[in-house]
Amino acid sequence: MKNIEKALAAIRKGEMLIIVDDEHRENEADLCIDARYASPTHINFMIRQGGGLICVPLTPERARELSLAPMVAWNEDPHRTAFTVSVDAQETKTGISAFERATTIRRLVDKEARGDAFRRPGHVFPLIGRPGGVLERPGHTEAALDMVRLAREQKDRPAGATSIEREIPLGAAICEILAPDGTMLKGDALTDFAIRHGLCILSIEELIQYRQEQERHLIPLAETVLPTKYGDFRLFGFLEQPGNREHLALLYGTGPFQEPVLCRIHSACCTGDALGSLRCDCGSQLQQAMARITEKGSGIILYLDQEGRGIGLINKIRAYALQDRGLDTVEANVALGFRGDERDYGAAVHMLRYFGIHRVDLLTNNPHKVGALEAGGIEVVGQVPLLGTRTALNDRYIQTKIHKMGHRIPL
């Protein structure tokens, strides 16, 4: 852990570091600094020595405070990098100089600033990080926010940061590092660059491992037997902190399980699972998963407390009202100030690890669930399609999942 401690120390001191991701993902290196410390000198270094696009990762809460809407209604980027509309601080002129971009970046994490503090479009590109950080999405956006958060939390413990400091919104400034020929800088050339400029290099893989080892996300609180029409499941209740979300695990069969384990990750859907709504196919998918697991003789269902693709039950009802006016499910969520999908599968990773499960056959049509598990170190041996009941009432909902969310559902 010495390398990550060195990296956290750099962030705490207002210094830059380099964050690298997996060679099979973007395979790029980004300069990173806590946004509140971004000076014209730092931004000029990013422009001259980095050469990439200067972006500012922010939390979803901060983006909503600043009324930063997604750049596009549906994100077609293969890694779902969550760009918002670009901005300049109102007090800048053209907004493009290192001095003025540094001003805009610092304003984005000024707790007094709100949406009217910025012009749109501009020359600084905010990004919205996933709530679960690198445990949900192993990207530079999430890594930068995790590093700033962890650095501040560590500073709080030994030194006692002031309440004013703790109120400063989380944010970072990042910029890709290009080689002189315009390609991504990597390998020995990246190491030489870091040594030459006295910068620490941290991999997102190291950060994921650190968070998994240091943070306690789930507390098992209850266990019983749940008789169902498909058979008797063992039912476990977990409390996730922070957030106090309550998750369930339904296990069928006697352990230890033979891997890969047949697994369904199911986000709570009160309207579909309990009330029989015909707007979605959630209820039928859950029933099919229970049937297939009992037919096989063993398996696990993780029932996650993230109603309405993570926006909550009341907002889900509001989204339904917008859908009644013609919006699809993604457009309705965006209109309410959310992303098309706000779900976080970090809890699923920890629940599987709790039960000693490391390899699964995943009952899903959603490739993003596969990516989330694999990012957390769970091997997805097979993606097993799960076809819900299709009706005239949920056809547009399913078409949206296929065409806007990348779900692999046979037409």
SVG drawing of the C-alpha trace seen along z (x, -y; Angstrom):
<svg xmlns="http://www.w3.org/2000/svg" viewBox="-50 -39 64 69">
<polyline fill="none" stroke="black" stroke-width="0.4" points="0.0,0.0 3.0,-2.3 2.3,-3.6 -1.3,-4.6 -0.3,-6.3 2.3,-8.3 -0.4,-9.2 -2.9,-10.2 -0.2,-12.4 0.4,-14.1 -3.4,-14.9 -3.5,-16.2 -0.6,-18.6 -2.2,-19.9 0.2,-18.1 -0.5,-16.3 -0.2,-12.6 -0.7,-10.2 -3.6,-7.7 -3.4,-4.8 -6.2,-2.4 -6.2,1.2 -4.4,1.9 -7.6,3.7 -9.8,0.7 -8.7,-2.8 -5.1,-2.1 -4.3,-5.7 -2.7,-7.9 -4.2,-11.0 -2.7,-13.8 -4.9,-14.5 -5.1,-17.1 -7.7,-18.1 -9.8,-20.8 -9.6,-23.3 -5.8,-23.4 -5.8,-23.8 -3.7,-26.8 -2.8,-28.4 0.6,-26.7 -1.0,-23.3 -3.4,-23.9 -0.7,-25.1 1.3,-22.0 -1.7,-19.9 -2.0,-21.8 1.7,-21.8 2.9,-18.5 -0.4,-16.5 -2.0,-17.6 -5.3,-15.9 -8.8,-17.2 -9.0,-19.0 -12.0,-17.6 -13.4,-18.1 -14.9,-15.0 -17.8,-15.9 -20.2,-14.0 -23.8,-13.5 -25.0,-15.7 -22.6,-18.5 -23.7,-18.3 -27.3,-18.7 -26.5,-21.6 -24.9,-23.3 -27.7,-22.3 -25.1,-20.6 -27.2,-18.6 -25.7,-15.6 -24.0,-16.6 -26.2,-14.2 -29.5,-12.5 -28.0,-9.1 -24.3,-8.3 -22.8,-6.2 -19.3,-6.4 -18.1,-2.7 -17.0,-3.5 -20.0,-5.7 -17.9,-8.7 -20.5,-11.0 -19.8,-14.4 -22.0,-17.3 -22.4,-20.4 -19.1,-22.4 -18.8,-25.6 -16.9,-28.8 -17.1,-30.8 -19.1,-34.0 -16.1,-36.1 -13.9,-34.9 -13.6,-36.5 -12.9,-33.9 -12.5,-31.1 -9.7,-29.4 -6.5,-30.6 -4.8,-28.5 -5.6,-31.3 -9.3,-31.3 -9.7,-27.6 -8.2,-27.3 -10.7,-29.9 -13.6,-27.9 -12.3,-24.7 -12.0,-26.2 -15.5,-27.7 -16.9,-24.3 -15.9,-23.2 -16.7,-26.6 -19.5,-25.7 -21.1,-29.1 -21.4,-28.7 -24.6,-27.5 -25.6,-27.0 -25.8,-30.7 -22.1,-31.1 -21.3,-29.5 -21.8,-30.1 -22.7,-27.2 -21.0,-26.0 -17.5,-26.7 -13.9,-25.4 -14.0,-23.2 -15.7,-19.8 -17.3,-18.5 -17.8,-14.7 -20.2,-13.0 -18.7,-10.2 -20.6,-7.0 -21.6,-7.0 -19.8,-3.7 -16.5,-5.1 -14.0,-2.6 -15.8,0.3 -18.7,-0.5 -16.8,-1.9 -13.0,-1.6 -12.5,-4.9 -10.4,-7.9 -13.4,-10.0 -14.2,-7.7 -10.6,-7.2 -9.9,-11.0 -13.0,-11.5 -12.1,-8.5 -8.6,-9.9 -9.8,-13.3 -12.4,-11.9 -9.9,-9.4 -7.2,-12.1 -9.7,-14.4 -10.9,-11.6 -7.4,-10.7 -6.6,-14.4 -9.7,-14.6 -8.6,-11.8 -5.1,-12.8 -5.2,-16.6 -8.9,-17.4 -9.9,-19.3 -12.2,-22.2 -15.9,-21.9 -15.5,-24.5 -12.9,-22.3 -15.2,-19.3 -18.0,-21.2 -15.9,-21.9 -17.5,-19.9 -15.5,-17.0 -13.9,-17.6 -10.7,-17.0 -9.0,-18.2 -7.8,-15.5 -6.1,-15.5 -4.8,-12.7 -1.1,-12.5 -0.1,-12.3 3.2,-11.3 5.1,-13.7 3.7,-11.9 0.2,-12.3 -0.5,-8.8 -1.2,-7.9 1.9,-8.0 2.5,-4.6 5.1,-2.0 8.7,-3.1 8.0,-6.5 5.3,-7.2 7.7,-6.1 10.4,-8.4 7.8,-11.3 6.8,-10.7 10.4,-10.6 11.3,-13.7 8.5,-15.7 8.5,-14.1 5.0,-12.6 3.7,-9.5 2.0,-6.9 -1.1,-5.1 -3.1,-2.4 -6.9,-2.1 -6.4,1.6 -4.3,0.5 -7.1,-1.8 -9.8,0.8 -7.8,3.2 -7.2,0.5 -10.8,-0.3 -11.9,3.3 -9.4,3.9 -10.0,0.7 -13.7,0.1 -16.5,2.0 -19.6,1.7 -21.9,4.4 -23.0,5.7 -24.9,9.0 -27.8,8.5 -30.4,11.3 -30.9,14.8 -33.9,17.1 -35.6,19.6 -38.0,18.2 -40.4,20.8 -41.6,20.0 -43.6,21.7 -40.2,22.6 -38.7,24.1 -37.1,23.0 -34.4,20.3 -32.1,19.1 -32.7,15.4 -30.0,13.1 -30.4,9.4 -27.5,6.9 -27.1,3.2 -24.9,1.1 -23.1,-1.8 -22.9,-4.7 -26.4,-5.1 -28.3,-2.6 -29.5,-0.7 -30.9,2.8 -30.0,5.6 -31.1,9.2 -29.5,12.4 -31.5,15.5 -29.5,18.7 -30.8,22.0 -29.0,25.3 -26.5,26.6 -23.0,25.2 -20.2,25.1 -21.4,24.1 -19.7,25.5 -18.5,22.6 -19.5,20.9 -22.6,20.3 -25.8,19.3 -26.5,15.8 -29.1,13.1 -28.5,9.5 -31.9,7.9 -32.6,4.3 -35.7,3.7 -38.8,2.9 -41.8,2.5 -44.1,1.7 -43.1,4.7 -42.1,7.3 -44.8,6.7 -47.6,4.8 -47.5,6.6 -46.9,3.5 -47.0,4.1 -44.8,1.1 -41.6,3.3 -40.5,6.9 -38.9,6.9 -41.3,9.2 -41.2,11.8 -37.4,11.7 -37.3,12.3 -39.7,15.2 -37.8,16.7 -34.5,16.4 -36.0,18.2 -37.3,20.9 -34.1,21.5 -32.0,21.5 -34.2,24.1 -34.3,26.2 -30.5,26.2 -30.4,27.1 -28.3,24.2 -27.7,20.5 -28.0,17.1 -30.2,14.0 -28.9,10.6 -31.9,8.3 -30.4,4.8 -32.1,1.7 -32.0,-0.6 -35.5,-1.2 -36.1,-2.9 -32.6,-2.2 -31.3,-3.9 -33.4,-7.1 -35.8,-5.9 -39.5,-5.0 -41.0,-8.5 -38.7,-9.7 -39.6,-6.6 -43.3,-7.5 -42.4,-11.0 -40.5,-9.4 -43.6,-7.3 -45.6,-10.5 -43.1,-11.9 -43.3,-8.7 -47.0,-9.2 -46.3,-12.4 -44.1,-10.7 -40.6,-10.4 -38.8,-7.0 -37.3,-5.7 -33.9,-7.1 -35.2,-10.5 -37.5,-10.7 -34.6,-10.0 -32.5,-12.7 -35.4,-15.2 -35.5,-14.7 -31.8,-15.5 -30.5,-11.9 -28.5,-9.8 -30.4,-7.1 -29.1,-4.5 -27.9,-5.5 -27.4,-1.9 -24.3,-0.8 -23.3,2.9 -20.5,2.5 -22.7,4.1 -23.3,7.2 -19.5,7.7 -19.2,7.6 -22.2,9.9 -20.7,12.5 -17.4,12.3 -19.1,12.7 -20.5,16.1 -17.1,17.1 -18.3,16.9 -15.7,15.7 -17.0,17.1 -20.6,16.8 -22.9,17.5 -24.8,14.3 -28.5,14.2 -28.7,10.9 -29.2,9.1 -27.2,6.1 -23.5,6.0 -22.8,3.3 -23.6,5.7 -20.9,8.0 -18.4,5.2 -19.2,4.1 -18.7,7.6 -15.4,8.1 -14.2,4.7 -14.7,5.9 -12.7,9.1 -15.7,11.5 -15.2,13.6 -18.3,13.8 -17.9,17.1 -21.1,16.8 -23.8,14.2 -27.1,16.1 -30.0,14.3 -33.1,13.8 -36.2,13.0 -39.0,11.2 -42.6,11.1 -43.1,8.8 -46.4,6.9 -47.7,4.0 -47.4,2.0 -43.7,2.6 -42.5,2.9 -41.1,-0.7 -39.4,-0.1 -37.6,3.0 -36.8,1.3 -35.1,-1.5 -33.1,1.0 -31.8,2.5 -31.2,-0.6 -30.1,-3.1 -28.8,-0.9 -27.0,1.8 -29.0,4.7 -28.7,7.9 -32.3,9.0 -33.4,11.0 -36.1,9.1"/>
</svg>
